Amino acid sequence: MQAYALTDIGKKRKVNQDYIYETTENIGVFPNLFILADGMGGHKAGDYASKYLVDSMVDHIRKSDNGEIVKTLNNAISLSNTMIYRKSQEIPELSGMGSTLVAAVISSGVLYVANVGDSRLYIVRDGITQVTRDHSYVEEMVKKGQMTRDSEDYMMHKNIITRAVGISQKVEPDFFEVELEDNDYILLCSDGLTNMVDDDTILTVILGNGSLGYKSNTLIRTANENGGNDNIAVVLIKYQKEGMEHA
């Protein structure tokens, strides 16, 4: 298994509020771990929220001896949520901060995914499939039949999310499990990528030639060429049944 993680400030933001973590090696009882967070809040608050969330989860997982992946991820998210929420109440400049989250672990050929917010995880085989579901106002409206995906109204309200880590006392992550096939690609990304680069282009880049590093850089460069309206974060993984190595 190979993995590559990269984040970029984009063309319009003054601060990078995206934060990433990846390891293909053991961490606690987990065989690997991949996390991407997109912070929100004021100038310092979003930056603080995403970094604190990722660092807190990594610390909890490193110390945990519970081999139940979903339970351990859920506990790590819940504890991090409580701490971020408390800090937002105690420190005025951090008021209202929060973060999206998408986290993944691969064990015995199964991909375990947790997500809160509108950062995404995709599986790329012959085509591209979004595994996570956006916790956003527009997707709630689409689900209810009150809005058409990619309509003008959809595009105008796309950035309103309905769930985030740290904005209330409790958080409700979604969990997914996917049976992997040899040579699957797994992409974790923030909306700074998906709002700037369409799925077909992402698919073409990932299935094209080059290393994971080259593909990740190409995705970020394309997002910037298309406007770079937000911070961009990418964690790209290639799953192989035998062997583990860094890209």
C-alpha positions as a Markdown table, in Angstrom:
| # | Residue | x | y | z |
|---|---|---|---|---|
| 1 | Met | 0.0 | 0.0 | 0.0 |
| 2 | Gln | 1.2 | 3.5 | -0.9 |
| 3 | Ala | 0.0 | 6.9 | 0.3 |
| 4 | Tyr | 0.7 | 10.5 | -0.4 |
| 5 | Ala | -0.8 | 13.6 | 1.4 |
| 6 | Leu | -0.7 | 17.2 | 0.3 |
| 7 | Thr | -2.4 | 20.5 | 1.1 |
| 8 | Asp | -2.2 | 23.9 | -0.5 |
| 9 | Ile | -3.5 | 27.3 | 0.6 |
| 10 | Gly | -5.1 | 28.0 | -2.8 |
| 11 | Lys | -5.3 | 31.3 | -4.6 |
| 12 | Lys | -7.8 | 33.3 | -2.5 |
| 13 | Arg | -7.3 | 32.5 | 1.2 |
| 14 | Lys | -4.8 | 34.1 | 3.6 |
| 15 | Val | -4.6 | 31.1 | 6.0 |
| 16 | Asn | -4.6 | 27.3 | 5.2 |
| 17 | Gln | -7.4 | 25.8 | 7.4 |
| 18 | Asp | -7.0 | 22.3 | 5.9 |
| 19 | Tyr | -5.0 | 19.8 | 7.9 |
| 20 | Ile | -4.0 | 16.2 | 7.0 |
| 21 | Tyr | -2.4 | 13.1 | 8.4 |
| 22 | Glu | -1.3 | 9.8 | 6.9 |
| 23 | Thr | 0.6 | 6.8 | 7.9 |
| 24 | Thr | 0.8 | 3.4 | 6.2 |
| 25 | Glu | 2.4 | 2.0 | 9.4 |
| 26 | Asn | 0.9 | 0.7 | 12.6 |
| 27 | Ile | -0.5 | 3.4 | 15.0 |
| 28 | Gly | -1.7 | 1.9 | 18.2 |
| 29 | Val | -3.6 | -1.2 | 17.2 |
| 30 | Phe | -4.6 | 0.3 | 13.8 |
| 31 | Pro | -2.5 | -1.0 | 10.8 |
| 32 | Asn | -2.7 | 2.5 | 9.2 |
| 33 | Leu | -4.5 | 5.8 | 9.4 |
| 34 | Phe | -5.6 | 8.6 | 7.1 |
| 35 | Ile | -7.3 | 11.8 | 8.3 |
| 36 | Leu | -8.3 | 15.1 | 6.5 |
| 37 | Ala | -10.0 | 18.0 | 8.2 |
| 38 | Asp | -11.2 | 21.4 | 6.8 |
| 39 | Gly | -11.5 | 24.0 | 9.6 |
| 40 | Met | -14.0 | 26.8 | 9.8 |
| 41 | Gly | -14.2 | 29.9 | 11.9 |
| 42 | Gly | -12.3 | 33.2 | 12.2 |
| 43 | His | -8.7 | 33.9 | 11.0 |
| 44 | Lys | -7.2 | 31.6 | 13.7 |
| 45 | Ala | -10.2 | 29.5 | 14.8 |
| 46 | Gly | -10.6 | 27.3 | 11.7 |
| 47 | Asp | -6.8 | 26.7 | 11.5 |
| 48 | Tyr | -6.8 | 25.8 | 15.2 |
| 49 | Ala | -9.9 | 23.5 | 15.0 |
| 50 | Ser | -8.7 | 21.3 | 12.1 |
| 51 | Lys | -5.2 | 20.9 | 13.6 |
| 52 | Tyr | -6.5 | 20.2 | 17.1 |
| 53 | Leu | -9.0 | 17.7 | 15.7 |
| 54 | Val | -6.4 | 15.7 | 13.8 |
| 55 | Asp | -3.7 | 15.8 | 16.5 |
| 56 | Ser | -6.2 | 14.8 | 19.2 |
| 57 | Met | -7.5 | 11.9 | 17.2 |
| 58 | Val | -4.0 | 10.7 | 16.3 |
| 59 | Asp | -3.1 | 10.9 | 20.0 |
| 60 | His | -6.2 | 9.0 | 21.1 |
| 61 | Ile | -5.7 | 6.2 | 18.5 |
| 62 | Arg | -2.0 | 5.9 | 19.3 |
| 63 | Lys | -2.9 | 5.2 | 23.0 |
| 64 | Ser | -5.9 | 3.1 | 22.4 |
| 65 | Asp | -5.8 | -0.7 | 22.8 |
| 66 | Asn | -9.3 | -1.3 | 21.4 |
| 67 | Gly | -9.0 | -3.2 | 18.1 |
| 68 | Glu | -12.6 | -2.3 | 17.1 |
| 69 | Ile | -11.9 | 0.3 | 14.4 |
| 70 | Val | -15.3 | 2.0 | 14.2 |
| 71 | Lys | -15.7 | 2.2 | 18.0 |
| 72 | Thr | -12.2 | 3.6 | 18.4 |
| 73 | Leu | -12.7 | 6.2 | 15.6 |
| 74 | Asn | -16.0 | 7.2 | 17.1 |
| 75 | Asn | -14.5 | 7.6 | 20.6 |
| 76 | Ala | -11.6 | 9.7 | 19.1 |
| 77 | Ile | -14.1 | 11.9 | 17.3 |
| 78 | Ser | -16.3 | 12.3 | 20.3 |
| 79 | Leu | -13.5 | 13.3 | 22.6 |
| 80 | Ser | -12.0 | 15.7 | 20.1 |
| 81 | Asn | -15.4 | 17.3 | 19.6 |
| 82 | Thr | -15.9 | 17.8 | 23.3 |
| 83 | Met | -12.5 | 19.5 | 23.7 |
| 84 | Ile | -12.9 | 21.7 | 20.6 |
| 85 | Tyr | -16.4 | 22.8 | 21.7 |
| 86 | Arg | -15.1 | 23.6 | 25.2 |
| 87 | Lys | -12.3 | 25.7 | 23.9 |
| 88 | Ser | -14.6 | 27.6 | 21.6 |
| 89 | Gln | -16.7 | 28.5 | 24.7 |
| 90 | Glu | -13.8 | 29.5 | 26.8 |
| 91 | Ile | -11.6 | 31.5 | 24.3 |
| 92 | Pro | -13.4 | 34.4 | 22.6 |
| 93 | Glu | -11.2 | 34.4 | 19.5 |
| 94 | Leu | -12.0 | 30.7 | 18.9 |
| 95 | Ser | -15.7 | 31.1 | 19.3 |
| 96 | Gly | -17.8 | 29.3 | 16.6 |
| 97 | Met | -14.9 | 27.2 | 15.4 |
| 98 | Gly | -15.4 | 23.7 | 13.9 |
| 99 | Ser | -14.1 | 21.4 | 11.3 |
| 100 | Thr | -15.2 | 18.8 | 8.8 |
| 101 | Leu | -13.6 | 15.4 | 9.0 |
| 102 | Val | -13.0 | 12.4 | 6.9 |
| 103 | Ala | -10.9 | 9.5 | 8.3 |
| 104 | Ala | -10.0 | 6.1 | 7.0 |
| 105 | Val | -8.4 | 2.9 | 8.1 |
| 106 | Ile | -7.7 | -0.2 | 5.9 |
| 107 | Ser | -7.7 | -3.6 | 7.6 |
| 108 | Ser | -7.9 | -7.1 | 6.1 |
| 109 | Gly | -9.1 | -5.7 | 2.8 |
| 110 | Val | -11.8 | -3.6 | 4.2 |
| 111 | Leu | -11.9 | 0.2 | 4.2 |
| 112 | Tyr | -13.4 | 1.8 | 7.3 |
| 113 | Val | -14.5 | 5.4 | 6.8 |
| 114 | Ala | -15.8 | 8.1 | 9.2 |
| 115 | Asn | -17.1 | 11.5 | 8.0 |
| 116 | Val | -18.6 | 14.7 | 9.4 |
| 117 | Gly | -19.3 | 17.6 | 7.0 |
| 118 | Asp | -18.6 | 17.9 | 3.3 |
| 119 | Ser | -15.0 | 16.7 | 2.9 |
| 120 | Arg | -15.2 | 13.5 | 0.9 |
| 121 | Leu | -13.8 | 10.1 | 0.3 |
| 122 | Tyr | -13.9 | 8.5 | -3.2 |
| 123 | Ile | -13.0 | 5.0 | -4.5 |
| 124 | Val | -11.5 | 4.9 | -7.9 |
| 125 | Arg | -11.5 | 1.7 | -9.9 |
| 126 | Asp | -12.8 | 1.8 | -13.5 |
| 127 | Gly | -14.9 | 4.7 | -12.4 |
| 128 | Ile | -15.1 | 7.1 | -9.5 |
| 129 | Thr | -17.6 | 6.5 | -6.6 |
| 130 | Gln | -18.2 | 8.9 | -3.7 |
| 131 | Val | -18.4 | 6.8 | -0.5 |
| 132 | Thr | -19.2 | 9.6 | 2.0 |
| 133 | Arg | -22.4 | 11.6 | 2.0 |
| 134 | Asp | -22.1 | 15.4 | 2.3 |
| 135 | His | -23.6 | 16.8 | 5.5 |
| 136 | Ser | -24.7 | 20.0 | 3.7 |
| 137 | Tyr | -27.9 | 22.1 | 3.3 |
| 138 | Val | -28.0 | 21.4 | -0.5 |
| 139 | Glu | -27.7 | 17.7 | -0.1 |
| 140 | Glu | -30.5 | 17.7 | 2.5 |
| 141 | Met | -32.7 | 19.6 | 0.0 |
| 142 | Val | -31.8 | 17.2 | -2.8 |
| 143 | Lys | -32.7 | 14.3 | -0.6 |
| 144 | Lys | -36.1 | 15.8 | 0.1 |
| 145 | Gly | -36.7 | 16.5 | -3.6 |
| 146 | Gln | -36.7 | 20.3 | -3.0 |
| 147 | Met | -33.5 | 21.0 | -5.0 |
| 148 | Thr | -31.8 | 19.7 | -8.1 |
| 149 | Arg | -28.1 | 18.8 | -7.7 |
| 150 | Asp | -25.8 | 21.3 | -9.6 |
| 151 | Ser | -28.7 | 23.7 | -10.2 |
| 152 | Glu | -28.0 | 27.5 | -9.8 |
| 153 | Asp | -29.7 | 27.4 | -6.3 |
| 154 | Tyr | -27.5 | 24.3 | -5.4 |
| 155 | Met | -24.3 | 26.1 | -6.4 |
| 156 | Met | -25.2 | 29.3 | -4.5 |
| 157 | His | -25.8 | 27.4 | -1.2 |
| 158 | Lys | -23.2 | 24.7 | -1.6 |
| 159 | Asn | -20.9 | 25.8 | 1.3 |
| 160 | Ile | -23.6 | 25.6 | 4.0 |
| 161 | Ile | -22.8 | 22.5 | 6.0 |
| 162 | Thr | -25.2 | 20.8 | 8.5 |
| 163 | Arg | -22.7 | 18.9 | 10.6 |
| 164 | Ala | -19.2 | 19.7 | 11.8 |
| 165 | Val | -16.9 | 18.6 | 14.7 |
| 166 | Gly | -16.8 | 21.1 | 17.6 |
| 167 | Ile | -19.8 | 23.3 | 16.9 |
| 168 | Ser | -22.0 | 21.6 | 19.5 |
| 169 | Gln | -21.7 | 19.4 | 22.5 |
| 170 | Lys | -22.3 | 16.2 | 20.6 |
| 171 | Val | -21.3 | 15.1 | 17.1 |
| 172 | Glu | -22.8 | 12.4 | 14.9 |
| 173 | Pro | -20.3 | 10.9 | 12.4 |
| 174 | Asp | -21.4 | 8.6 | 9.6 |
| 175 | Phe | -19.5 | 5.4 | 9.1 |
| 176 | Phe | -19.0 | 3.3 | 6.0 |
| 177 | Glu | -17.3 | 0.0 | 5.2 |
| 178 | Val | -16.1 | -1.0 | 1.7 |
| 179 | Glu | -14.6 | -4.2 | 0.5 |
| 180 | Leu | -11.5 | -3.2 | -1.4 |
| 181 | Glu | -10.1 | -4.7 | -4.6 |
| 182 | Asp | -6.5 | -5.0 | -5.6 |
| 183 | Asn | -5.1 | -1.7 | -7.0 |
| 184 | Asp | -8.1 | 0.4 | -5.9 |
| 185 | Tyr | -7.3 | 4.1 | -5.3 |
| 186 | Ile | -8.8 | 5.9 | -2.3 |
| 187 | Leu | -9.0 | 9.7 | -2.4 |
| 188 | Leu | -9.8 | 11.8 | 0.7 |
| 189 | Cys | -10.2 | 15.5 | -0.2 |
| 190 | Ser | -11.6 | 18.8 | 1.0 |
| 191 | Asp | -14.2 | 20.8 | -0.9 |
| 192 | Gly | -11.4 | 23.1 | -2.2 |
| 193 | Leu | -10.7 | 20.3 | -4.6 |
| 194 | Thr | -14.3 | 19.1 | -5.4 |
| 195 | Asn | -15.7 | 22.6 | -5.9 |
| 196 | Met | -12.9 | 23.4 | -8.5 |
| 197 | Val | -12.4 | 20.0 | -10.2 |
| 198 | Asp | -15.1 | 17.8 | -11.6 |
| 199 | Asp | -15.3 | 14.0 | -10.9 |
| 200 | Asp | -14.4 | 13.1 | -14.5 |
| 201 | Thr | -11.2 | 15.1 | -14.3 |
| 202 | Ile | -10.3 | 13.6 | -10.9 |
| 203 | Leu | -10.8 | 10.2 | -12.4 |
| 204 | Thr | -8.6 | 10.9 | -15.4 |
| 205 | Val | -5.8 | 12.2 | -13.3 |
| 206 | Ile | -5.9 | 9.3 | -10.8 |
| 207 | Leu | -6.0 | 6.6 | -13.5 |
| 208 | Gly | -3.3 | 8.4 | -15.6 |
| 209 | Asn | 0.4 | 7.8 | -15.5 |
| 210 | Gly | 2.7 | 9.0 | -12.7 |
| 211 | Ser | 3.3 | 8.5 | -9.0 |
| 212 | Leu | 0.8 | 9.2 | -6.3 |
| 213 | Gly | 2.8 | 12.4 | -5.6 |
| 214 | Tyr | 2.6 | 13.5 | -9.2 |
| 215 | Lys | -1.2 | 12.8 | -9.3 |
| 216 | Ser | -1.8 | 14.6 | -6.0 |
| 217 | Asn | 0.1 | 17.7 | -7.2 |
| 218 | Thr | -1.7 | 17.6 | -10.5 |
| 219 | Leu | -5.1 | 17.6 | -8.7 |
| 220 | Ile | -4.1 | 20.6 | -6.6 |
| 221 | Arg | -2.6 | 22.5 | -9.6 |
| 222 | Thr | -5.8 | 21.9 | -11.5 |
| 223 | Ala | -7.9 | 23.3 | -8.7 |
| 224 | Asn | -5.7 | 26.4 | -8.6 |
| 225 | Glu | -5.8 | 26.8 | -12.3 |
| 226 | Asn | -9.6 | 26.7 | -12.1 |
| 227 | Gly | -9.7 | 29.5 | -9.5 |
| 228 | Gly | -8.3 | 28.1 | -6.3 |
| 229 | Asn | -11.1 | 29.7 | -4.3 |
| 230 | Asp | -10.4 | 27.7 | -1.1 |
| 231 | Asn | -7.7 | 25.7 | 0.6 |
| 232 | Ile | -7.1 | 22.3 | -1.1 |
| 233 | Ala | -6.2 | 19.0 | 0.7 |
| 234 | Val | -5.7 | 15.6 | -0.9 |
| 235 | Val | -4.8 | 12.2 | 0.6 |
| 236 | Leu | -4.3 | 9.7 | -2.2 |
| 237 | Ile | -3.9 | 6.0 | -1.4 |
| 238 | Lys | -3.2 | 3.0 | -3.7 |
| 239 | Tyr | -4.4 | -0.3 | -2.1 |
| 240 | Gln | -2.4 | -3.4 | -2.9 |
| 241 | Lys | -3.1 | -6.7 | -1.2 |
| 242 | Glu | 0.6 | -7.5 | -0.6 |
| 243 | Gly | 3.3 | -5.3 | 0.9 |
| 244 | Met | 3.3 | -1.8 | 2.4 |
| 245 | Glu | 5.5 | 1.1 | 1.3 |
| 246 | His | 5.4 | 4.9 | 1.1 |
| 247 | Ala | 5.0 | 6.5 | -2.3 |
